[in-house]
Amino acid sequence: MKLLINHTKWILAILVVVGIGACTDKLDEPELNNNFAGGTDFTDASGMIQSTVGAYEAFYSRGWEQPLIIAVRGDDVNAGGLGDQPEFSEMDKFNYSKDHWMVNSLWENIYADVISAHTAMEQIERYQEFGNESEIALGNQYIAEIQVLRAMMLFQISQVYGDVFIPESSDTELLLELESVPSKTEVMQHISDQMDLAIPLLPNIRPNERTDLPGAVTRFTALAVKALANQELENYQIVADATGQIISSGKFNLYPDYYELFKTPGKLSDESILDLQYSDFNQGEGDRFAHLYAPYGPQNWTPAVEGSNSGWGFFEPSFKFIKFMLDRGETVRLETSVLFTDEGISQLQSDPDYSTLPSFVSNTTRDGDVINDFARALFSSGKHYLPSNQLIEGRTAYGSNKNYPVIRYAEIVLMYAEALTQGASGTALSADQAVNLVRERAGMAPISGVTLDDVIDEKFAELSMEWGKRYYDLIRLNRYDELNYDGRTFTEAKTYLPYPQAQIDQFPILGN
């Protein structure tokens, strides 16, 4: 088991009772999924929360490889070299293998968690058969929350693979009866339609305002997912309308300190729209729900807090991104996004245009962690870094206790601005106001007459290293030339990863 929603022993106890293990092969065990709470008294509606928390736990249970596969192909980030996952490094260069275990793991585990979501919704419906009016209404809210989690997973897997399955129940045998694989367009439209059903059933508050399940899904999360799906569909007026509702609500604010946003002080801030939540329960030993952040960390460091573990060096900000940020005069966003080594700094300075660097470009972070040279990369991702002095005493794992942001308000504001530059209308803000709101937090001067290029550059600066958002923007906008950098050659045919051979063997329709 990997995580909770609320940092309490009560939630942990629920997760233990529910007992949904992310590592079980749910796609091979539909009958078990249909009765994972065997013997449950469905006349006791208080049990609905168990099914709901089980769905969140499945959603939070990202294997370490999943976000990396989703994110690694953009020009903002490179796969660390000299690793024990050469096929992952080749993926970053647009050379794909349908037999690579990571390609199969992403598909298999996301669909496993989608099936868990359906199982949970079906369990709640069984409670509703015996519930009173208020219990039925609460069950509808829980189902709507789970629909949002399911939609986010389908969104990400379709971004990666294109045409993918849309399960409609926990019975995976139905997938064997499909005569065609739903297109990416159909998947995104399905997500948008599902969000229309979910939105009126969800609390009209920020995720961090929820007192029952702090940080859980709200109406604004569903609006954000709807906007993301319609951005992929290039339905920019719908994007402007959905993001405009979030902005006009007045509920959200950019966290004032960009550096701390990705660290402990920024957990569940007013900027958070959807996070994967993790916790050490404020204790140095015992129960812990965590994501494995080691792949993002430097292989060699001298932490300010002795004994704190280093990482694997699998995820490296690119020279292209770093130079782009330096050219713009970026300060806090560059400092936050990149952990520098001395060798990385030296290679930057070997280019005469970057011989003189700002003082914050250092191998020592502002929290006193020293990033030493290591074999696999020249830089590491600062957005996945938790300073060793923010680790709870007794915890030594890299990034332990750190949340993983999925959707931030800053992205919503920039999506809104992009929609306006693509011809949509909106009254929440002007495109200039939206972009400058994000720039102000970063200490950048305001600009006027914002164009699409301005917005895409701002998204590059603001959202790089986050879930491949840069890559999918370039793909959506057909800006393929941007991906031809540092010896890479990209073609439109390389947009999607191949279906895993293990899944083609199980579902032959994928091979047609």
Salt bridges, closest charged atoms under 4 A:
ASP75 OD2 - LYS320 NZ 2.66
ASP75 OD1 - ARG470 NE 2.82
GLU87 OE1 - HIS100 ND1 2.96
ASP92 OD2 - ARG488 NH2 2.59
ASP113 OD2 - ARG62 NH2 2.66
GLU145 OE1 - ARG210 NH1 2.92
ASP196 OD1 - LYS226 NZ 2.72
GLU209 OE2 - ARG206 NH2 3.79
GLU209 OE1 - LYS251 NZ 3.42
ASP212 OD2 - ARG210 NH2 2.80
GLU232 OE1 - LYS184 NZ 2.72
ASP270 OD1 - ARG206 NE 3.17
GLU271 OE2 - ARG408 NH1 2.75
GLU271 OE1 - ARG441 NH1 2.81
ASP280 OD1 - ARG288 NE 3.08
ASP280 OD1 - ARG395 NE 3.85
ASP287 OD2 - LYS9 NZ 2.99
GLU330 OE2 - ARG328 NE 2.98
GLU330 OE2 - ARG333 NH2 2.80
GLU335 OE1 - ARG366 NH2 2.85
ASP351 OD2 - LYS323 NZ 3.12
GLU411 OE1 - LYS469 NZ 2.91
GLU418 OE1 - LYS459 NZ 2.95
GLU418 OE2 - ARG476 NH1 2.50
ASP453 OD1 - ARG479 NH2 2.76
GLU458 OE1 - ARG328 NH2 2.98
GLU458 OE2 - ARG333 NH2 2.59
GLU458 OE1 - ARG439 NH1 3.04
GLU462 OE1 - ARG333 NH1 2.85
GLU462 OE2 - ARG408 NH1 2.90
GLU462 OE2 - ARG441 NH2 3.01
GLU466 OE2 - LYS383 NZ 2.66
GLU466 OE2 - ARG408 NH2 2.74
ASP473 OD2 - LYS459 NZ 3.24
ASP473 OD1 - ARG476 NH2 2.48
GLU482 OE1 - LYS320 NZ 2.77
GLU482 OE1 - ARG470 NH2 3.79
